[in-house]
Amino acid sequence: MTSAIPFPAAVEIEALRVDLDGTLATPSDPGYDTLRASWNLTFDQRPALVVEAADGDDVVAALGFAHEHGLTVTVQSTGHGAAETCDGGMLVCTGRLRDVEVDPVLRVARIGAGADWTDVLPRVAPHGLAPLLGFNPHVGVVGYTLLGGLGWLGRKHGLAVDSVRALDVVLPDATHLRVTADAEPDLFWALRGGASNFGVVVALELQLVEAPALFGGQILYPGARATQVIAAYADWIATAPEEVTSALAVVRIPAAPFVPEPLRGVTAVSISACALADPAAAEALLAPLRTLGDPLIDGFRPLTIGDLGHVAIEPADPMPAAGHSEVVGALTPALQALLAATAEGERPFAVVELRHLGGALGREGLPGPIARPAGELLFHAEAVTPPGPAGEAARGAIAELFEAVAPHVAGAPLPSFLGELVSGPERLAQAYTPAGRARLGTLKRRYDPDNRFRFGRPIPFDWAA
Ligand SMILES: Cc1cc2nc3c(=O)[nH]c(=O)nc-3n(C[C@H](O)[C@H](O)[C@H](O)COP(=O)(O)OP(=O)(O)OC[C@H]3O[C@@H](n4cnc5c(N)ncnc54)[C@H](O)[C@@H]3O)c2cc1C
């Protein structure tokens, strides 16, 4: 293992182990490989030690230790957003911090940093309340929310980052704080976009929304009809109200035993949607997408809040993956043709997707560094990228696709969708407003002067104005 940082002696590590209610693992401990694993298997991180925190005090002890010994630190919930590997440093895992408490009167949920949406939905649904969750229920609440959070109720209620009301945070110097807009305005502004650049969040408090009636699901058409389906979608989104959030995707359905025939291994065009509307209104609203003839599956149905994790069919198991996305102005004929072409032949994409933006997603929310998406759609592609030539070819295909998308780009990408294909400060910078970048740089110098949190999309000091 290579590290420029002096590594603490075994005796000091053992003292930390005794201090913790949670688990500490070094490369020689049996739990090390399980704890260091990321959902995205591309990132084979090899930290010098892993702390799986059992509570906020464990996070304080871990960061105090890192501060004292000059260790770099990164934090992981699920590893869906893994970026640079924290080799030789400390990895703080939040997987045991999954408590969810709901205040139905204030309509606020306090959510532990290791929770995903499957932990949250059963707790909020009995109160008729919903969080602004994303498409995949297994993505971590904190990583998704702090990096923007584009989800099912977005066109009506905006980005999830605007639903944050308070954060329980341990700073790089191990100070434990409750951060609100009033109590800690600089940190409240910076964490909602800057995420782990400013420490480890132990819990988040999120504003919930009422969802008295929900309708949605997914309809699948054969890939051979991509041109027709994409054109119908382009017409439909032109007048779709804010109550409905939707996405169209060209997908390769895996040839796996759990997939029913005749879907196994086929290319399909899916339209997924979620409407805050009663069944009669939603049926009328979605009718133009359901009357194109002969779908492979029409899964639109009334939904409960608990069903929100299953509107679309999303991957669950870890995989090596790389993706990229950009916000584009409109679904022009040229973009329609580009997307339809991805349904032809043996293209290596797992999914090429358009998410409908606009509505509250394009409006200013709480003050923060994230640039609001200015275009009508997010254009996103993802591929499975095993090590070796197949993975390289897939990465190349995504790069080539986005060369063709480039003339259609309209403004900033979302931080939660920066993807793995292009990394580094220039890509990160695109996700923030110019003033946001400068203030993030200033606050990074103030709160993490030793640049201890230098992984997972680090903010460079030289952004400071
Ligand atoms: C299959 C899949 C589906 C997705 N769907 C959506 C979607 O619908 N909408 C959307 O907006 N995004 C989506 N994303 C992107 C996802 O929101 C980001 O990758 C997000 O960062 C993942 O968060 P995580 O906690 O699961 O991942 P992790 O890799 O564990 O964390 C990612 C980053 O989040 C920050 N973070 C995590 N925990 C903490 C903490 N306790 N304190 C401080 N910072 C922390 C850190 O910066 C960390 O590097 C998807 C990603 C995948 C792989």
The ligand as a MOL file (V3000), in Angstrom:
LIG
                    3D

  0  0  0     0  0            999 V3000
M  V30 BEGIN CTAB
M  V30 COUNTS 53 58 0 0 0
M  V30 BEGIN ATOM
M  V30 1 C -28.3940 2.5430 -10.5580 0
M  V30 2 C -28.3620 4.0180 -10.2060 0
M  V30 3 C -29.5470 4.7560 -10.2340 0
M  V30 4 C -29.5340 6.1250 -9.9230 0
M  V30 5 N -30.7010 6.8430 -9.9930 0
M  V30 6 C -30.6760 8.1750 -9.7110 0
M  V30 7 C -31.8690 8.9730 -9.7840 0
M  V30 8 O -32.9550 8.4960 -10.1090 0
M  V30 9 N -31.7730 10.3030 -9.5180 0
M  V30 10 C -30.5800 10.8890 -9.1530 0
M  V30 11 O -30.5520 12.1070 -8.9170 0
M  V30 12 N -29.4550 10.1620 -9.0600 0
M  V30 13 C -29.4700 8.8400 -9.3460 0
M  V30 14 N -28.3100 8.1240 -9.2770 0
M  V30 15 C -27.0740 8.8010 -8.8920 0
M  V30 16 C -26.9480 8.7730 -7.3590 0
M  V30 17 O -27.8930 9.6530 -6.7760 0
M  V30 18 C -25.5420 9.2320 -6.9430 0
M  V30 19 O -24.6030 8.3280 -7.4810 0
M  V30 20 C -25.4050 9.2930 -5.4310 0
M  V30 21 O -24.2040 9.9730 -5.1130 0
M  V30 22 C -25.3920 7.9300 -4.7960 0
M  V30 23 O -25.4010 8.0670 -3.3980 0
M  V30 24 P -25.0280 6.8160 -2.4740 0
M  V30 25 O -25.0060 7.2940 -1.0780 0
M  V30 26 O -25.9190 5.6740 -2.8290 0
M  V30 27 O -23.5780 6.4390 -2.9980 0
M  V30 28 P -22.1480 6.5110 -2.2750 0
M  V30 29 O -21.1960 6.0950 -3.3450 0
M  V30 30 O -22.1430 5.7700 -1.0160 0
M  V30 31 O -21.9490 8.0540 -1.9740 0
M  V30 32 C -21.7600 8.9480 -3.0570 0
M  V30 33 C -21.3180 10.2870 -2.5530 0
M  V30 34 O -22.3430 10.8400 -1.7420 0
M  V30 35 C -21.7710 11.5860 -0.6890 0
M  V30 36 N -22.1490 10.9920 0.5880 0
M  V30 37 C -22.6570 9.7510 0.8150 0
M  V30 38 N -22.8740 9.5820 2.1260 0
M  V30 39 C -22.4910 10.7170 2.7360 0
M  V30 40 C -22.4560 11.1560 4.0880 0
M  V30 41 N -22.8980 10.3810 5.0900 0
M  V30 42 N -21.9890 12.3890 4.3580 0
M  V30 43 C -21.5390 13.2070 3.3680 0
M  V30 44 N -21.5660 12.8530 2.0730 0
M  V30 45 C -22.0250 11.6260 1.7600 0
M  V30 46 C -20.2780 11.5300 -0.8730 0
M  V30 47 O -19.8850 12.6430 -1.6470 0
M  V30 48 C -20.0880 10.2620 -1.6500 0
M  V30 49 O -18.8980 10.2820 -2.4160 0
M  V30 50 C -28.3050 6.7600 -9.5770 0
M  V30 51 C -27.1120 6.0150 -9.5450 0
M  V30 52 C -27.1320 4.6730 -9.8640 0
M  V30 53 C -25.8360 3.9100 -9.8600 0
M  V30 END ATOM
M  V30 BEGIN BOND
M  V30 1 1 1 2
M  V30 2 1 2 3
M  V30 3 2 2 52
M  V30 4 2 3 4
M  V30 5 1 4 5
M  V30 6 1 4 50
M  V30 7 2 5 6
M  V30 8 1 6 7
M  V30 9 1 6 13
M  V30 10 2 7 8
M  V30 11 1 7 9
M  V30 12 1 9 10
M  V30 13 2 10 11
M  V30 14 1 10 12
M  V30 15 2 12 13
M  V30 16 1 13 14
M  V30 17 1 14 15
M  V30 18 1 14 50
M  V30 19 1 15 16
M  V30 20 1 16 17
M  V30 21 1 16 18
M  V30 22 1 18 19
M  V30 23 1 18 20
M  V30 24 1 20 21
M  V30 25 1 20 22
M  V30 26 1 22 23
M  V30 27 1 23 24
M  V30 28 2 24 25
M  V30 29 1 24 26
M  V30 30 1 24 27
M  V30 31 1 27 28
M  V30 32 2 28 29
M  V30 33 1 28 30
M  V30 34 1 28 31
M  V30 35 1 31 32
M  V30 36 1 32 33
M  V30 37 1 33 34
M  V30 38 1 33 48
M  V30 39 1 34 35
M  V30 40 1 35 36
M  V30 41 1 35 46
M  V30 42 1 36 37
M  V30 43 1 36 45
M  V30 44 2 37 38
M  V30 45 1 38 39
M  V30 46 1 39 40
M  V30 47 2 39 45
M  V30 48 1 40 41
M  V30 49 2 40 42
M  V30 50 1 42 43
M  V30 51 2 43 44
M  V30 52 1 44 45
M  V30 53 1 46 47
M  V30 54 1 46 48
M  V30 55 1 48 49
M  V30 56 2 50 51
M  V30 57 1 51 52
M  V30 58 1 52 53
M  V30 END BOND
M  V30 END CTAB
M  END
